[in-house]
Amino acid sequence: MNKRLVAILAEVFGLRESEIHPGLEKADVGTWDSLKQMDLVVSLEKEYGIALEIPDILRMMSVAGILAVLEEKGADLGN
């Protein structure tokens, strides 16, 4: 998985990097609430130089969903 994304997710949600995998979902993370979702959005936009719209944000309820949105936005997911 992309190291930059893993680092962002670990920082935003207070997780260890080893806990982050594509199958991880919002329901699995106690700290993943609406405020943390917005922290995530701001962090991703800044890191990858993209703009996320409401439909994108609504789809980002899992690591796999986040990856899909980033790929669609043309984010550089090279490690």
C-alpha positions in Angstrom: 0.0 0.0 0.0 1.0 3.6 -0.5 3.3 4.7 2.3 2.2 8.3 2.2 -1.5 7.3 2.5 -0.8 4.9 5.3 1.1 7.6 7.2 -1.9 10.0 6.8 -4.4 7.5 7.9 -2.3 6.6 10.9 -1.9 10.2 11.9 -5.6 11.2 11.4 -7.1 8.2 13.1 -4.4 7.5 15.7 -3.7 4.1 14.4 -0.4 2.1 14.0 0.6 1.8 10.4 0.5 -2.0 10.7 -3.3 -1.7 11.4 -4.0 -0.1 8.1 -5.0 -2.3 5.1 -7.4 -2.0 2.2 -10.1 -3.9 4.0 -10.2 -1.5 6.9 -13.6 0.3 7.2 -15.0 3.2 9.1 -17.0 0.8 11.4 -13.6 -0.8 12.4 -12.1 2.4 13.7 -13.6 4.0 16.8 -12.0 7.4 16.2 -13.3 7.6 12.6 -16.1 10.2 13.1 -17.3 13.1 11.0 -14.7 15.5 12.3 -11.9 13.0 11.6 -13.4 12.4 8.1 -13.0 16.2 7.4 -9.4 16.1 8.8 -8.8 13.2 6.4 -10.2 15.2 3.5 -8.1 18.2 4.2 -4.9 16.1 4.7 -5.5 14.2 1.4 -6.2 17.3 -0.6 -3.0 18.9 0.7 -0.8 15.9 0.3 -2.0 14.9 -3.2 -2.9 18.3 -4.6 -6.5 17.3 -5.4 -10.0 18.7 -4.6 -12.5 16.3 -3.2 -16.2 16.8 -3.7 -19.1 15.7 -1.5 -19.8 12.5 -3.5 -16.1 11.6 -3.2 -16.1 12.1 0.5 -19.2 10.0 0.9 -17.5 7.1 -0.9 -14.5 7.3 1.4 -15.8 5.0 4.2 -13.0 2.4 3.8 -9.4 2.3 2.9 -10.3 0.7 -0.4 -12.9 3.5 -1.0 -10.2 6.1 -0.3 -7.8 4.4 -2.7 -10.5 4.3 -5.4 -11.3 8.0 -5.1 -7.6 9.0 -5.1 -7.0 6.9 -8.2 -10.0 8.5 -10.0 -8.7 12.0 -9.0 -5.3 11.1 -10.6 -3.4 11.2 -7.3 0.2 9.9 -7.5 0.0 6.8 -5.4 3.5 5.7 -6.1 5.3 4.8 -2.9 
